[in-house]
Amino acid sequence: MKARGLAYRVSVPACLCLLVFLGLFQDKGFGNGPGDTITPYKDGIANTPQEIEKVRVQSSSRRVISEVRTKESKVPKFGDRIGFAYLSGDRINGEPQFDLRGTTESGEDITIPLSDVKSFTILKVKNHWFARDEAFLEVTIFPSLSPAELLQSQPSYSQLTESYSKQIRMWVFLENKDKGELCMVGKKWDDKYEALFAIRDLELNVPVVLDWPKILKAPIWWAIKSVIEDDKYPYRVRFLK
């Protein structure tokens, strides 16, 4: 069996120290908490499914991760504008992809945009001698409804969490045809994308949770007026007075 891992340097630029400081004054995770609600729409009002779909497409490349730990490291990984790419050595092959691509348990092709992914978990890994290695994932979709359904139903945040979440299991290739390694990549500000970790290096059965940037107009595509008016809506920014 092949057993490989990737190790990457961890650098903390000065701008991240500022982000940590500012993070002390941002509120997330507390219903009915102080602060301005985060929404990409003016006053949370979205008028058409097309308007929401435009934000949804853009949001796939704006997801973030934090506190992700790999098998060989106790240092948590974090990244902004995360995506997936195959690496040969330290070189990213092609452009990052902002979706999960693979096959279902029944063998059908499936693509899930990162705009709709709440988390993914590696359930098992198959290592092959003469074929590409694979990982079996459980992906949590949230919210699991279309922009048109979102506008029609006008759910609260509580209703979204209770009724519009589902799990999908899928296989993904850990290598491409050139034996490049599937990694999660990300970047800081205007820097180039860099590898954060190899997918095969993740702990089994530990979810990787995707989040949203903590800025006032973050592209949370489902954050329409009925959602953000719920006291339990957690995405808020509190500014110093």
HUHU-V528432 format. One record per pair of residues at least 4 apart in sequence whose ideal C-beta (glycine too) atoms are under 6 Angstrom apart, sorted by the first residue. I is the first residue (numbers start at 1). GAP is how many residues later the second one is. Records with the same first field share a line. If there is no record, write none. Layout:
I: GAP / GAP
This chain:
1: 126
2: 125
5: 67 / 196
6: 192
8: 187
12: 4
25: 213 / 215
26: 188 / 211
27: 6 / 8 / 209 / 211
28: 206 / 207
29: 205
31: 200 / 201
32: 199
33: 203
34: 204
35: 201 / 202 / 203
36: 201
37: 191 / 199
38: 180 / 197
39: 5 / 184 / 189
40: 15 / 177 / 179
41: 4 / 5
44: 180 / 181 / 184
45: 180
46: 5 / 6 / 178
47: 4
49: 4 / 98 / 99 / 102
52: 95 / 169
53: 94
55: 4 / 164 / 166
56: 59 / 165
58: 161
59: 56 / 160 / 162
60: 38 / 53 / 54 / 55
61: 20 / 37
62: 157
63: 19 / 51 / 147
64: 16 / 147 / 149
65: 14 / 17
66: 12
67: 9
68: 9 / 140
69: 7
70: 127 / 131
71: 130 / 132
77: 119 / 120
79: 107 / 117
80: 106 / 108
81: 105 / 106
82: 102 / 104
83: 13 / 14 / 15 / 102
84: 13
85: 7 / 11 / 100
86: 7 / 90 / 94 / 96
87: 5 / 93 / 94 / 96 / 108
88: 5 / 92
93: 87
96: 89 / 97
98: 16
99: 12 / 13 / 14 / 15
100: 12
101: 10
102: 68 / 69 / 70
103: 4 / 6 / 68
104: 4 / 6 / 66
105: 64
110: 60
112: 27
116: 25
117: 93
118: 22 / 24
119: 21 / 88 / 90
120: 17 / 19 / 88
121: 17 / 86
122: 13 / 80 / 82
123: 13 / 15
124: 12
125: 10
126: 8
127: 6
128: 5
132: 41 / 43
133: 41 / 42
134: 37 / 39
135: 37 / 39
136: 35
137: 33
138: 29 / 31
139: 29
140: 27
141: 25
142: 23
143: 17 / 21 / 79
144: 20 / 22
145: 4 / 5 / 19
149: 4
150: 72
154: 72
155: 4 / 5
156: 70 / 74
157: 70 / 73 / 75 / 76
158: 72 / 74
159: 4
160: 4
174: 8 / 26
175: 4
176: 4
181: 17
182: 17
183: 12 / 15
184: 12 / 13
185: 8 / 10
186: 10
187: 4 / 6
197: 4
212: 6 / 8
213: 5
216: 21
223: 4 / 5
228: 5
